[in-house]
Amino acid sequence: MWMVTLLSTLGYGVARGALPRGPAAAAVRGLARGRGSRMCAAAGSEPGARTRFAPSPTGSLHVGGARTALYSWLWARQNGGQFLLRVEDTDTARSTRESEDEVLADLAWLGLVHDEGPTAGGPHGPYRQSERMQGGLYQELAQKLLDSGAAYRCFCTPEELDAKRAAAEAAGENPQYDGTWRDADPAEVQRRLDAGEPYTVRFRVPDGKVVGIEDAVRGRVEWDVQATVGDFILLRSGGMPVYNFCVAVDDADMKVSTVIRAEEHLTNTVRDAAEMQPRCTSASHPATTFERLCALSTSPPPSPSSPPPPPSSLPLLRSGQVNQFRQQGYLPQAMLNYLCLLGWNDSTDQEPPRAEIYSVDELAAAFSLDRVTKSPAVFDLKKLNWINGQHLRALAEEERAALVGRHLAEAGVAMAADSPFSLSASRMVAEKIELVNDASPLVRDALAYPLADSLASSGAQKLADELRRVGGALVAAHREGVLPDGASPDFEAEWKSAVKSFGKELGLKGKSLFMPLRLAVTGRMAGPDVGAQLQLLALAPDGAKCESVPLDARMAQLEAALADMPVPVEA
């Protein structure tokens, strides 16, 4: 099995884990009899890879989990394999079917469709751990380990374990289980069993066992298994299997070849290599011998003296939930593009260098685990917004208009999502928005006319002379009925001609013409194209649901404002 540990602030490496040796490992290896071993290829390829994403349905999907799912999905696609979804819902106190539905909905929105899972089915189901537990799968294997001597029963009470932990901490030692019941008298064990005393099942870690991996970032990493985790628990009292036991059994039973997972699971590598990766599985499905462990790990965290990240950055990938980004108007393809770049880059050497914009198909074709980066990644909202804007502008006009129109209708700005007004609004904001949700404030601003407030600004006061001339000509043209009609099919050409005529008549050009014209028409110093705003304004009576200031009212306000402006004194 390959295992990839994807750290929250991420850098990566490839690692090989050694098999445990000794009586316990031999017993576990004995379970693998009858099934061949499998050696993975180099990190750059793994034909037929089977990857999995295994969320716990205790809340919504966060972006760190989404990236883990993405990498797993891409690796499977890259190698012509399968992407599995397994729901790890053994935390009965916190797991809910509602949370599972939310996670599945978020994955579906991102387009990360699983080949096997609770909704797709498959030959290795059930794909919910709670359902697998009901069949006694984990208890069956734990009993097999007990029978082989690879595990043993521990009758220590919680109070006794607390006392052992306190004593170890007081002595400055790592609080590990001291093996009280590791070599207990079988007769005493039987006596307690007969008395019905509760017990846990612990894995018997071989004495002196060292597990090592070769990590491309950290170099060789080794653990003394006994000192690190001790004889760890497989089944709690009452027979409930622990998380790590379920995960390793399920990965083996489902023939998962590559595991990509988060930083907090790195220490689970100790347990995996020492106990599980000989592919423990159910008695009816013997395990495959473990051969290789591939891990992704991170650079050390920044020192306390390191400067804090900018406000636009989220230092941990857990900081946002996928459904929040969806509700804020992000595109799923942009989210996938950005999440993939958090720890990976294309090896293609292009001149000039390629912009960091990829379609989903391009990511699936280019992705490789040997191109993950060593440097930690920071979730930068500014960069995500930029990438989202690039994807938004790359959409076909009809597709972008549908997204913007639906948003405007939901935001109470447009009467209908598919109206001429909504289409005009989409065209107007296309070059200004990074998120779909950016459209509504821009449209509201275009329909308003805050001329009085803008005239009080220092920027407008510098344009007083030009505004008096341009505004006067604009009011006169409107009074004479010669201003182009924003609803005309030829409006764009007609408006350009009108602006050119204003400039020629007044002897103005460039900013001296365009800035006062913008202020006079829109009441603002900045915003979308002035002509596009006039087109939108013409469609507002039949399409806008929010308040708008029509052109007649604007020209009346402008004329009054010009009349109140002080007359310049001749030099």
N, C-alpha and C positions, 0 to 999 in steps of 0.2 A: 504494500500500500504506500502511496505517496501521501504525505501530510503537509499541508501548507498552513502556517500560522500567520494570519494577516493581522498586523498590529494596527491599533487605532490610529497612531500617528506615523506610521508606516515606513519601513524600509524592508528590504527583503533579502533572503538567502536561501540556499538549497542545502538540505541536510540529509545525512544518512544516519539512521539509528541502528545500534547493535542489538541483537537478540539477547534476552536474558539467558543465563546458563544456570545449571544446578538442578536439583530435584524438582522444584516447582515449575521451572521452565520446561523441563523434560516432560512433566505431566501435561502441561498445556500443549506442548508440541504433539503429544500423543493424540490429542483431540483432532489434529489436522490429518491424521492418517487417511489416505484415500483421496486426497485432493492435491493437485499439483501446485507448486509455488509459482510466483509470477515476479519477474524482475522488470521494473519500469525502465524506460529508456531515459535519455538525457532530458534535462529540464525543458529543452526546446520543443519536445514533441512527446506524445503519449497516445498512439493510435488506439481508438476505442475507449478513451478515458470515460470513467463513470464518476461524476462529481455529485455533490449533494449540498443543499442548503437546508439547515435544520433549525428553524426558529422556535423559540418558546413563546406560545401565545399568551403572554402576560401583559401585552400592551401593543401599541402600534409599532410598525417597522421603522427603525431609525436609519439614517443615511449610511451609518457604518455597516449595518447589516445588509443594506441594499448593495453596497459596494462588494461585500463578500459574496452575495448572491450573483452579482454581475460577473465577477472574476470566475466563479464556478461555472456559470452559464457559458461564458466566452471560451473557457478552457475545453469544455465539452464540445462546443461548436467547432472550435479550432481543430479538434482531433477526431471529429466524426463520431463522438460518443453520446452519452445520455446525461441529462441533468435531472437529478432527483430532488424532490421536496419531501422532507420528513418533518412532521410536527412533533416536537419534544414537549409533551404536555403532562409530564409526570408530576409537576408541581400543582397538585390538585387544588391547593388553596388559592392560587393566583391565576391559573390557566382558565381561559374561558373560550367558548366557541365564537363569541363575538369578536374577541381579539384575533382568533384564527382567521375569521372572515375578513377582518381589516387587513391583515398581513397578505392574504391571498389577493385581495383587491388591489393593494399597493403593487405587488409583484406583477399582476395583470396589467395595471396602468403602465408600468415600466416596460412591459413586453417581455418579461423574463418568464416565459412559459416553460413549465416543467414537463419532462417526458414521462416520469413516473411520480406518483404522489397521491394524496388523499382524494383529489378530484379527478385525476387522470387515470388512477388505477395502476396496475403493473404486476409483474410476476413475483415481486418480493414483498408484497403487502402483508398485513396492513401497514399503512404509512403514518399512523399515529401511535406514539409509544404507549399511550393509555390502552389502546386496543391490543397491542402486542403483549402488554403486561397481563391483560386478562387471560391470555392464552398460556400463561405460566412460562414463557420463554426464558426469562432471566433467572427465575428460580430454578429451572431445570438445569441450566448451565452452572449455576452456583453449586448445586448439589453434585454435579459431575466433578467440579473442582475440589469440593470437599472429599469426595470419594477417592480422588487421585492424590490427595495430600497437598495440592497447590493452594488450598485455602483451609481455614480452621474457624471454629466457633469461639467467640469471645463473650464471656458472661460479665464483664466489667459493667458496673452500674454508672449512670451519668455522674453521680457524686464522686465515685472513685476516679473517673476520668478527669473530672474537674480538679481533683486534688493532685493527680499526677501532673496535669498541665501547670498548675500553680507552682508546684515544687520545681519543675524544670525551668520555668521562667525566673523563679527566685534564684536558681543556681546559674542563670545566664545561659541556659542551654536551649536548643531548639525543642519546643514542646512536641515531641513525637511519642506515639504509643510505645510503651516499653516492652511489649511482647509478653505480658503476664500469662496469657493463655496460648501462646505460640506452641509450647511443648508440654501442654498440660497432660496429666494422667488421663488416659482414655476412660478409665473407670469413673473419675470425677466428672468428666464431661457427660458421660451417660447418666450419672446420678442426677445431675442438674437438668438434663433433658427430661428425665422421667418425672422430675418434680415440676416441670412446666415453667422453668425460669426463662425469662427473655434473654436473647443473645443476638449479637451481630455476627456476620460472616466477614472475615478479613482475609485479604490475599497474603500469602506467605512470601515476602520479599526475600530472595536469596541473600545470604550474608555476604557483605563486601561487594555487592553488585554495583557496578558503575555503568551508567548509560551515557553515551556520548553521541553528539551529532556534529557534523561539519556545516557551519553556517557561513555563507558568503560574506556576511556583514561582520559578525563577531568572531569569526574563526571557529575553532573547535570549542564546543560547550559541553561540559560533562557534569553529571549529577551523581552523587552518592545516593542511591535510591533510598537506602534505609535512613540516612541522615536527613534526606529531603522530605520524604513523605511517610516513611515507616511502613508498617503493615496496614495498608489502608482498607477501608470498609467497602465491601461489595453489596451486602444486604444489610439494611437497618433492622433493628428489632421489630418484629412484626412482619418481616419478609419483604419490605419495600426496597427495591434496588436503587442504588445511588446513581446520580447522573452519569458519571464517567463510565460505569459498568454498562449502562444501557446504550450509550453512544458507541462504544467500541464493539459491542455485540451486534448492534444494528448495522454499523458500517461493514462489518465482516459479512453478515447475513445478506446484506443487499449488494455485496460485491463492489463496494465503493473503492475506487482505485486512488482517488485524489481528494484530499480534504483541505479546503481553504477556510480558515477560521480566524477569530479575533485574538488579540494579544493576550487577553486574560486566560486563554486556553494553553498558552505556551508551557506552563508547568504541568499540564495534563500529559505532555509528551513523556514525562517521566513514567507515569502510570501506563500510558499506552505501550511504550517500548518495553517496560519491565514485565507487563502482564498481558495486555490485550493484543498487541500487534502480531502475536502468533495466530491471530485471526480466530479467537474464541467465537464460537457461534453455537447454535442450538445443537442438541444431540443428533437431530435428524439431518443437520447440515454441518458437517465437519469443517473446521477452519482451514484457511489457506495459510501457509507459512509466510510470516512477515519477512520481507527482504529489504525494503528501502523506505526511508522516511524523508520526505522533502518538506522543509519548513520555510516560511517567510517570517522574518523577525525584524525588529526595529533597531534603529540607532538609539543610544542612551538618551534619556529625556534631557531637555535643556537644563543648564545649571541655574541655581537660584539667581545668579547675577544677569542672566539673559534678559534682554528687553522683552516686555509683554507683546503679544501679537496685536496688530491693529484692530480697532473696533469692528472692522468689517470681517474679521476672521473668527472662525470657530475652532479653538485649539483641539477639540476632540470631535471625532466623526459622529459621536452619539448625540451631538448637541441639537439635531433637528430631526423631525419625523417626516417621512416621505409624504404623508397626506397633507402636511402643512405646505410643502413646496407645491404640491398639486393645486391646492386651494389658492395659492398666491399667484398662480398663472404661469408656472414653469412648464416647459415642454418635456415629456418623458425622454425623447431622444437627446435633449440637451443635458438632462440629469445624467444619463448614461455616459455621454461624452465626457462630462466633467468628472464624474466619479472614477471613470477608468484612468484618467490622467493623474489621479491621486495615488502615485506610486508606480506608474508605468509610462513609458514613452516608446514611440515608434523608432525602430532602428534604421528606417529609411534615411539615407543621406541625400538630401535634396538641396539644390541651390536655385533660388534662395530657400532657406528653411521653410518647411511646410507650416502653415497656420495650424493651431491645435483644434481644428474642427473636423470631426469624423462623423460619418453616418454610422448607424448600427451595423450595417453590412461591412463597412470598412473596418470597424473595430473587430468584428468577428474574423475578418481575414488577416488582420495585422497582429492581434494580441498574442503574446507569448510570455510564459512565466520567466524566461531568462532575460526579459527586458524590463523587469521591475527595478526601481531605483533604490539606492541605498539611503538617500536623504529622507528625513521625516517630512511628511506632508501636512499642510495646514489647510483647513477648509476655508477658502477665501470667497466670501459672498460676492465681492466685486467681480472676480473672475468668472464665477458661475453666471452672474447676470450678463456679463459680456458674451459668454458662450451661448446663453439662451437667446440673446438678441440676434446673434449670427444665425442660429437655427430658425428663429422666427422670420427673419427677413428672407431666408432661403426657401420658405414655403411658397407654393403656388398661391397666387393672389386669392383664388377661391377658398383655399384651405385656411389661409390667414384671416380672410374676411369672416369665415364661419366661426372661428375661435373668438375673434374680437367682437363680432355681432352678438354671440351668445353671452359673452361677458357684459357687454353694454346693456343687454336686456335684463340680465340678472342684477346688475348694479342700479337699475332704475334710471338709466340714461336714455335708452332707446325703447320705443314702443315694441319693436319686433327685432329679432336677431337677423332676419334675412331681408330687411327693407333697404331701399335705395339710400336712406339716411345712414344705416349701419355700414353699408359698403363704402360710402363716401368717407365716413369716419375712419374706417380701416385704412383706406388709402392715405388719408391725412396724417395718421400717426405712425405709419409703417416705418419710417426712418428715425422715429423718436423713441420708440418703446423698446425695452429689453424684456419686459414681461407682458403678457396679455393684460394683466390687471393694471398696467400703467396707462392703458387707453382711456379709462373712464375719467380720471382727473384732467387729462389733456382735452378731452371732448367738452367737459363741463367748462373748462377755462375758455375754450374757443367760443362757446355760446354766451359767455358772460362778457361784460364790457366795463372793466374797472378803470375807465379813463381818468377820473378824478384822482384816484390813488396814485396812478402812474405819473400824472403831471406833477405831483408833489415830490417825485424822486429827483435826485441831482442829475441823473442821466437824461431825463426828459427835459429838465431846465436848460441843459446845454443845447438841446435841439429846438429851442423856442422859436428862433427866427425861421428855420426851415419848416417847422410844424405850422407856423402861421401861414406860410405860402402854400405848402402842400395841402394842408387841411382846408384852406379856403378854396383851392381848386377842386378838391374832392367834394366839398359841400355844394359847390356850384354845379358840378357835373351831375350830382345826384338830383339836385333841384330841377335840372333841365332834362332829366331822364336819359342821359347818355351813358351812365355807368353800365357795364355789362351785367346781364342777369346771371346770377350764380347757377340757375337751373338750366341754362342754355347748354345744348350738347357741344357747342363750340366755345364754351366759356374760357377755357385755358388760353386759346389763341387770342380771343377777344380781350382778355384781361392783360395779357402781355403787350398787346398793341396799345391799350389804354395807358398802361404804366409808361410805356415809351413816349407816348404823346405828352403825358404830364412832365416828364423829364425835359423834353425838348421845349415845351412851352415855358417852363420855369427856369431853364438853364441849370438844372441839377442832374447829378448822376451818382452812381455808387451809393455809399452809405448816406450821403447828404439827401438822397432821394428816398432810398428804401427804408431807412430807419424812421423818419417822420411818417411815411406812408403806412408802415406797420402800426405805429402808435395810433394814428388817426383811425384806421380801419378796425383794429382789434382791441385797442385800449391797453395794449401791453408792449413792453420793450423787446420781448422774445417770445418764441413759440413756433408752431408748425408753419408751413408755407402759407402766406397771406391769401393767395388765390384759393388754396384748398379750404381755408377757413370760410371764405365767402361762399364756396359751393356748399359746404356743410350747413351754413346759416340759411341758405335758400331752401334746403330740404327740412329744416327744423320744424316748421309748422305741422307737417304731416308725419314726422318721424321721431322727434325728440319727446321724451317723457319728462325731462327736467326743464327747468326754467331757461329761457334764452332771450337775448336782447336783439330784436330784429334790426335790419339795416336802417330803416326809417328812424327808429329811436336813437340809434347810434349817431346818425348824422345830426339829429337835433341836439344831442348832448355835445357833440363836437362843435357845432356852430355856437352854442352858448359858451363853451369853454374858450373858444377863440375870442369871443367878444369880451370876456373878462380878462384876457391877457393884457398886460400893460403895453402900451404903444411904445416901440423903441424910440429913443431920443436920437435925433440926428447929431452926428459928430460936428 
